[in-house]
Amino acid sequence: MKYYELRKQICDVCYKMWQLGWVAANDGNVSVKLDDGTFLATPTGISKSFITPEKLVHIDKDGNIIDALDGYRPSSEIKMHLRCYEERDDVGAVLHAHPPTATGYAVANKALDEYSMIETVIAIGSIPVTPYGTPSTYEVPDNIAPYLGEHDVVLLQNHGALSVGADLMTAYYRMETLELFAKISLNAHLLGGAKEISRENIDRLIDMRKNYGVTGRHPGYKKYPNGSN
């Protein structure tokens, strides 16, 4: 994808996050890895509904600004993003948001670990809640790092959610899948509880990831020790 087109795609995703109610005020952040190992990231202090291509910040692997409009700098949460890239060389984009239902589970410290929805089993598997970390500190990246080996989506305790992908749209779709599954899970709970899929059928669904071209890691994929397909 051409450089400017990628900037526009980041803005489209930011606007969609705001439109769906996943972020309010200045919440949330998005980053994408470029071919040269540097990154484009959303700036701090700006609503995702107001992001435009020229407002994105170009940074290096240490978070130092390479290019940005005067007064613009990356979110202090960029530490979390950079840790994802450091831990996973297959990650090309990171998205952090506060989708309401999924974040409700994060606030309640309840993992979305039931294998009860076919599409979710295939796409992301179980979603853990990572330990609490103070925003803008290294507590958050340090606390998510142990989960990145097997998970592409995690809940951040009392905070929100994080998704990673080989590219921006994959990371975005995973966040969509998370929020829809959280809504379905909550409804199932109100109806008496979800009925989990059998272990045999779970294995069959996970094996379908290869046929569907699903990239990334999966906590239930036992054919490879690191959870990768």
Secondary structure by P-SEA (a helix, b strand, c coil): ccaaaaaaaaaaaaaaaaaaccccccccbbbbbccccccccccccccccccccccbbbbccccccccccccccccccaaaaaaaaaacccccbbbbbbcaaaaaaaaacccccccccaaaaacccbbbbccccccccaaaaaaacccccccccccccccccccccccaaaaaaaaaaaaaaaaaaaaaaaacbbbbccaaaaaaaaaaccccccccccccccccccccc
